[in-house]
Amino acid sequence: MAASRYAETTSVSSGQSRLDIETILTKHGASAFGYATQDGRAEIMFDMRGRRIRFAVPLPDRRDPAFVLTPAKRQRRTAAAAAEAYEQAIRQRWRALHLVIRAKIEAVEAGITTFDDEFMAHIQLPSGERFGDLAAVALDKAYAGDDLPALLPGGDR
């Protein structure tokens, strides 16, 4: 695990973070919430402003040495200690997602950006794919072998 991560020592449960996310989104007009967990990831879905939004939260592997071994990686943790370390990582991820969604909503509400710009990568298309997954392929193609333009007009790359 990384040395310094947002909410790495949070005591806020995953369930409470999900409720906090839903509360923020509901306050700003979201509806039709859904949550799912499968194959090392969790997802939160909601409808807002005529869009279906889907965030995927990658979940750690319980067998990762970060959970099985002590921080110094010299000894095996007890089963209870390993389970607690794993649950702490889950709590951290949900709290980080709470921060991301809250920041996006605040930026939209402050007029800094638009809803579509903030949530575009997470918009679920009628095909079931997320827009960001399709856009990533297009970006890779667009940048493959091409020189980037200068950051400022009249300047060198």
C-alpha beads as a LAMMPS data file, in Angstrom:
LAMMPS data file: protein, C-alpha beads

157 atoms
156 bonds

1 atom types
1 bond types

-500.0 500.0 xlo xhi
-500.0 500.0 ylo yhi
-500.0 500.0 zlo zhi

Masses

1 110.0

Atoms # bond

1 1 1 0.000 0.000 0.000
2 1 1 1.129 3.559 -0.686
3 1 1 2.590 5.514 2.217
4 1 1 0.189 8.471 2.307
5 1 1 -3.290 8.147 0.858
6 1 1 -6.430 10.098 1.470
7 1 1 -8.516 8.548 4.283
8 1 1 -6.109 5.657 4.823
9 1 1 -7.028 5.582 8.505
10 1 1 -10.723 6.407 8.193
11 1 1 -13.144 4.765 10.566
12 1 1 -16.097 5.625 8.311
13 1 1 -17.650 2.378 7.125
14 1 1 -18.085 1.577 3.454
15 1 1 -21.833 1.612 3.981
16 1 1 -21.718 5.075 5.529
17 1 1 -19.609 6.380 2.635
18 1 1 -22.142 4.976 0.153
19 1 1 -24.937 6.647 2.115
20 1 1 -22.992 9.933 2.188
21 1 1 -22.494 9.735 -1.594
22 1 1 -26.180 9.016 -2.144
23 1 1 -27.153 11.908 0.146
24 1 1 -24.961 14.392 -1.754
25 1 1 -26.218 13.193 -5.120
26 1 1 -29.885 13.118 -4.059
27 1 1 -29.561 16.688 -2.779
28 1 1 -28.434 17.667 -6.274
29 1 1 -31.112 15.763 -8.185
30 1 1 -29.811 12.202 -8.656
31 1 1 -32.123 9.194 -8.586
32 1 1 -32.271 5.453 -9.312
33 1 1 -29.226 4.361 -7.300
34 1 1 -27.578 0.952 -7.569
35 1 1 -24.566 -0.753 -6.013
36 1 1 -22.824 -3.959 -7.017
37 1 1 -19.700 -5.889 -6.068
38 1 1 -18.077 -8.545 -8.239
39 1 1 -14.669 -9.828 -9.302
40 1 1 -12.469 -7.385 -7.428
41 1 1 -14.513 -4.283 -8.073
42 1 1 -17.494 -2.437 -6.738
43 1 1 -19.737 -0.139 -8.721
44 1 1 -22.086 2.665 -7.900
45 1 1 -24.644 3.758 -10.473
46 1 1 -27.146 6.580 -10.478
47 1 1 -29.267 8.643 -12.845
48 1 1 -28.721 12.390 -12.860
49 1 1 -29.493 15.180 -15.323
50 1 1 -30.663 12.754 -17.978
51 1 1 -27.546 10.593 -17.765
52 1 1 -26.752 7.209 -16.221
53 1 1 -23.469 7.477 -14.340
54 1 1 -21.379 4.443 -13.340
55 1 1 -18.246 4.588 -11.202
56 1 1 -16.126 1.457 -10.846
57 1 1 -14.119 1.115 -7.643
58 1 1 -11.240 -1.362 -7.924
59 1 1 -11.056 -3.520 -4.815
60 1 1 -7.816 -4.995 -3.505
61 1 1 -7.005 -8.689 -3.430
62 1 1 -7.369 -10.155 0.064
63 1 1 -4.225 -12.228 -0.608
64 1 1 -2.084 -9.158 -1.299
65 1 1 1.022 -9.153 0.943
66 1 1 -0.029 -5.698 2.156
67 1 1 -2.828 -7.419 4.078
68 1 1 -1.295 -10.802 4.816
69 1 1 2.037 -9.540 6.154
70 1 1 2.884 -6.947 8.788
71 1 1 3.869 -3.489 7.504
72 1 1 7.542 -4.407 7.847
73 1 1 6.695 -7.554 5.800
74 1 1 8.512 -9.799 8.234
75 1 1 5.658 -11.734 9.766
76 1 1 2.269 -13.043 8.780
77 1 1 -0.627 -11.164 10.294
78 1 1 -3.263 -13.010 12.252
79 1 1 -6.432 -13.736 10.282
80 1 1 -8.241 -11.020 12.222
81 1 1 -5.479 -8.463 11.601
82 1 1 -5.369 -9.328 7.894
83 1 1 -9.155 -8.954 7.652
84 1 1 -9.002 -5.580 9.406
85 1 1 -6.224 -4.329 7.091
86 1 1 -8.280 -5.420 4.088
87 1 1 -11.449 -3.743 5.409
88 1 1 -9.462 -0.559 6.078
89 1 1 -8.402 -0.510 2.412
90 1 1 -12.039 -0.934 1.352
91 1 1 -13.137 1.911 3.649
92 1 1 -10.371 4.109 2.193
93 1 1 -11.484 3.506 -1.384
94 1 1 -15.125 4.331 -0.650
95 1 1 -14.124 7.468 1.233
96 1 1 -11.914 8.535 -1.679
97 1 1 -14.839 8.017 -4.074
98 1 1 -16.975 10.160 -1.772
99 1 1 -14.356 12.920 -2.040
100 1 1 -14.194 12.670 -5.839
101 1 1 -17.959 12.811 -6.327
102 1 1 -18.368 15.620 -3.807
103 1 1 -15.641 17.654 -5.532
104 1 1 -17.211 17.101 -8.951
105 1 1 -20.630 18.229 -7.710
106 1 1 -19.134 21.292 -6.005
107 1 1 -17.238 22.251 -9.183
108 1 1 -20.437 21.982 -11.230
109 1 1 -22.491 23.932 -8.685
110 1 1 -19.836 26.685 -8.548
111 1 1 -19.935 27.036 -12.352
112 1 1 -16.302 25.991 -12.724
113 1 1 -17.230 23.175 -15.085
114 1 1 -20.300 21.440 -16.471
115 1 1 -21.978 18.245 -15.334
116 1 1 -21.159 16.461 -18.592
117 1 1 -17.509 17.575 -18.471
118 1 1 -17.076 16.350 -14.890
119 1 1 -18.880 13.031 -15.288
120 1 1 -18.238 12.309 -18.991
121 1 1 -15.857 9.392 -18.493
122 1 1 -18.412 7.697 -16.229
123 1 1 -21.515 8.165 -18.400
124 1 1 -22.945 4.775 -19.272
125 1 1 -24.056 4.538 -22.876
126 1 1 -27.130 2.548 -23.960
127 1 1 -24.719 -0.223 -25.068
128 1 1 -23.633 -0.634 -21.413
129 1 1 -20.136 0.722 -22.061
130 1 1 -18.836 3.773 -20.270
131 1 1 -18.025 6.706 -22.516
132 1 1 -14.559 6.999 -20.988
133 1 1 -13.665 3.432 -21.981
134 1 1 -14.447 4.227 -25.621
135 1 1 -12.736 7.605 -25.463
136 1 1 -9.543 6.059 -24.060
137 1 1 -9.176 3.921 -27.189
138 1 1 -9.734 6.969 -29.396
139 1 1 -7.163 8.970 -27.404
140 1 1 -4.558 6.239 -27.752
141 1 1 -5.092 6.233 -31.530
142 1 1 -5.028 10.035 -31.725
143 1 1 -1.732 10.267 -29.850
144 1 1 -0.030 7.260 -31.438
145 1 1 3.051 8.570 -33.207
146 1 1 1.739 12.097 -33.600
147 1 1 3.627 15.118 -32.358
148 1 1 1.763 17.285 -29.903
149 1 1 1.217 20.941 -30.737
150 1 1 3.037 23.571 -28.690
151 1 1 1.453 24.440 -25.366
152 1 1 1.542 28.143 -26.222
153 1 1 1.036 29.601 -29.689
154 1 1 4.325 30.327 -31.456
155 1 1 6.333 28.177 -29.076
156 1 1 8.173 24.892 -29.453
157 1 1 6.765 21.651 -28.167

Bonds

1 1 1 2
2 1 2 3
3 1 3 4
4 1 4 5
5 1 5 6
6 1 6 7
7 1 7 8
8 1 8 9
9 1 9 10
10 1 10 11
11 1 11 12
12 1 12 13
13 1 13 14
14 1 14 15
15 1 15 16
16 1 16 17
17 1 17 18
18 1 18 19
19 1 19 20
20 1 20 21
21 1 21 22
22 1 22 23
23 1 23 24
24 1 24 25
25 1 25 26
26 1 26 27
27 1 27 28
28 1 28 29
29 1 29 30
30 1 30 31
31 1 31 32
32 1 32 33
33 1 33 34
34 1 34 35
35 1 35 36
36 1 36 37
37 1 37 38
38 1 38 39
39 1 39 40
40 1 40 41
41 1 41 42
42 1 42 43
43 1 43 44
44 1 44 45
45 1 45 46
46 1 46 47
47 1 47 48
48 1 48 49
49 1 49 50
50 1 50 51
51 1 51 52
52 1 52 53
53 1 53 54
54 1 54 55
55 1 55 56
56 1 56 57
57 1 57 58
58 1 58 59
59 1 59 60
60 1 60 61
61 1 61 62
62 1 62 63
63 1 63 64
64 1 64 65
65 1 65 66
66 1 66 67
67 1 67 68
68 1 68 69
69 1 69 70
70 1 70 71
71 1 71 72
72 1 72 73
73 1 73 74
74 1 74 75
75 1 75 76
76 1 76 77
77 1 77 78
78 1 78 79
79 1 79 80
80 1 80 81
81 1 81 82
82 1 82 83
83 1 83 84
84 1 84 85
85 1 85 86
86 1 86 87
87 1 87 88
88 1 88 89
89 1 89 90
90 1 90 91
91 1 91 92
92 1 92 93
93 1 93 94
94 1 94 95
95 1 95 96
96 1 96 97
97 1 97 98
98 1 98 99
99 1 99 100
100 1 100 101
101 1 101 102
102 1 102 103
103 1 103 104
104 1 104 105
105 1 105 106
106 1 106 107
107 1 107 108
108 1 108 109
109 1 109 110
110 1 110 111
111 1 111 112
112 1 112 113
113 1 113 114
114 1 114 115
115 1 115 116
116 1 116 117
117 1 117 118
118 1 118 119
119 1 119 120
120 1 120 121
121 1 121 122
122 1 122 123
123 1 123 124
124 1 124 125
125 1 125 126
126 1 126 127
127 1 127 128
128 1 128 129
129 1 129 130
130 1 130 131
131 1 131 132
132 1 132 133
133 1 133 134
134 1 134 135
135 1 135 136
136 1 136 137
137 1 137 138
138 1 138 139
139 1 139 140
140 1 140 141
141 1 141 142
142 1 142 143
143 1 143 144
144 1 144 145
145 1 145 146
146 1 146 147
147 1 147 148
148 1 148 149
149 1 149 150
150 1 150 151
151 1 151 152
152 1 152 153
153 1 153 154
154 1 154 155
155 1 155 156
156 1 156 157
